[in-house]
Amino acid sequence: MSALICGSMAYDTIMVFHDKFKHHILPEKVHMLNVSFLVPVIRREFGGCAGNIAYNLKLLGEEPNIMATVGHDFEPYAQWLNRCQIPSKYIKTMDNDYTGQAYITTDEDDNQITAFHPGAMNSSHKNSIPLDAEITIGIVSPDGKEGMQLHAKEFVEEEIPFIFDPGQGMPMFNGEELLDFLDLATYATFNDYESELMQDRTGLSLEQVAEKVDALIVTMGGEGSKIYTDGKCIDIPSAQAKELADPTGCGDAYRAGLLYGIMNEYDWETTGRIASLLGAIKIEHHGTQNHSFTMESFKARYTETFGQSF
């Protein structure tokens, strides 16, 4: 089986400010803000939702195919994908654009100030779902607005089930547009904030949203997740992380676990636990693609964590 991961590819430039923003931002002066933060710690990571999901799905032994639009500066990322044996056949380069860029500054309170340049991501609608890839499942994750809408329709036209994962792209869509996605999607997944936004914009309760798809998955961080399916709600416990190094990318890791469970036809209780454990492993490492494991060690930790095997 093969998965097509539609979404963003980006470079994450992460900087650490060894102080607290609140010591340097005066509330009464925010209308004339002019501040500078000294950041002696900086690192550049490979990121983007599609890249992160594909990386985690590959760790689980599956064959992810990324479909994305990138810029003329993508070569270092392409080399990384090659080392990870993740195909880049369906990644399209836009010669006049940069690859998506996120500039993230974090202070000692773990507050973040982020600037994001979408770059080539805005041209995602110029890429179409391949007909020669024998795709069995897909995911529409945050990307250019037109691209997300187009790819959802293409999945339906090709009779390929897919997960709707709007993530940080949700604010781009109004209630009617979100309802259109639900009418097309096989599955939908949100974090707790996104689920509240979905309810507010569509006027539907979570139970009503769940009626439109085969399964609705809502993640709640350390409180675990909930899977609504067949008229019931399944509570998925969170997996205990050994340390909390960096939460960035945990949601993408969880979604890779969902894809893995669906592709291998596990029940939702097992699928949710696999996704939860994958998110916990990610949070133990800085960056979104720096963790690794064998399937033998993953299954052993699953048994240790949940008291059962899969």
Secondary structure, 3 states (H helix, E strand, C coil): CEEEEECCCEEEEEEECCCCHHHCCCHHHHHHCCCCCCCCEEEEEEECHHHHHHHHHHHCCCEEEEEEEEECCCHHHHHHHHHCCCCCCCEEEECCCCCEEEEEEECCCCCEEEEEECHHHHHHHHCCCCCCCCCCEEEECCCCHHHHHHHHHHHHHCCCCEEECCHHHHHHCCHHHHHHHHHHCCEEEEEHHHHHHHHHHHCCCHHHHHCCCCEEEEECHHHCEEEEECCEEEEECCCCCCCCCCCCCHHHHHHHHHHHHHHCCCCHHHHHHHHHHHHHHHHCCCCCCCCCCCHHHHHHHHHHHHCCCC
